[in-house]
Amino acid sequence: MTGDYIPTTNLAATQDITVRTVSGGLVLNFPVGDQSAILASGGYSSMIFGKAPPYDFTQHLVYGGLGFRLFLSHHVALRGDVRAQYRWDNPYYTNAFTGEFQGSAGLSYFFIPPQQGRGFNTNFQWFWGAQGGAFLSKTNTQPYAYDPMVGGHWLITSRRTALYVAYEQAFFLAAANAVIFDPNSSGCSIGAAPCRDVSFKDVRRLLFGIIAYPTQKVIEPFGGGGFAIMQILNPVVDCPGCDLSQFSQADDRVNQASSKAFFWLMGGLQINYSSKLNVFAHWLLTSGASNFLLQSNTHTLQGGVRISFGTSKEGITERH
């Protein structure tokens, strides 16, 4: 997770702008000798431009980068990297993409020195974790859009498998719009049809499943699946001219379409800094459901941290 604040000076004396960037992603370390490493990174960036028009907009981008790290001691390293940020559209020009490049250099301090080689023993641990990232969804009237999602989870490990329980909530940057069937309506935003418009801004979900860890390394892949309950919070139905009975029926139809059960699949990478601490990044796919306000599959790209607060296995003490 990184954050930047950049004030700029326009040498042509036309307009100065500021750029605030918050990024979350995955960094892979490839050792080169005992004191250096090459870095490869990728993830999501939110860039907020200011201060006045036309530079007063926010962009959400994906990024990738390369860099290096040179260790000066066990805890301190000199680092540098360059990265490119990309978005498939442009706020001012049609049929154009947005591309940005950024370079940085500095020092990194490691509270726990990174380890290479075989992994730590994370068997039979009860991990508490937090995650955040981008939630990709669409409705029957709007295309896919990215929105922030945060949450927390339990990970109860065995040897190469773990029980995963998570709660997450997405906060939409702009209200999402969908359409539902209603025989009492004579039209909605898509035309003269028996339908009504619905808007909403928040989605939450509860996930249960099993995750497998095929290797026991410092950097290890993982994958799993399970089921989830997803709920759209406080959907608002557009019901102009409705009497109380018609509004109640429309509201019931919206509530029926705002909560469903799904299957999910997950894949990602985990970096173990000790037997009690790790960071991770994963991609999560949920199945689609009929008669739900969100259409088709949803996708989630997240990163986070997990800390173990104790063992998940109780021993047996015998007296002789």
ABEGO torsion letter per residue (X at the ends): XBBBBBBBBBAAGABBBBBBBBBBBBBBBBBBEAABBBBBBBEBBBBBBOABOABBBBBBBBBBBBBBBBBABAABBBBBBBBBBBBABBAABBGBBBBBBBBBBEBBBBABBBBBEBBBBABGBBBBBBBBEBBBBBBAABBBBBBBBBBBBBBBBBAABBBBBBBBBBBBABBBBBBBBBAABAEBAAEBBBBBBBBBABBBBBBBBBBBBABBBABBBBBBBEBBBBBBBGBBBBBBGBBAAAAAAAAAAAAAAABBBBBBBBBBBBBBABAABBBBBBBBBBBBBBGBABBEBBBBBBBBBBBBAEBABBBBBBBX
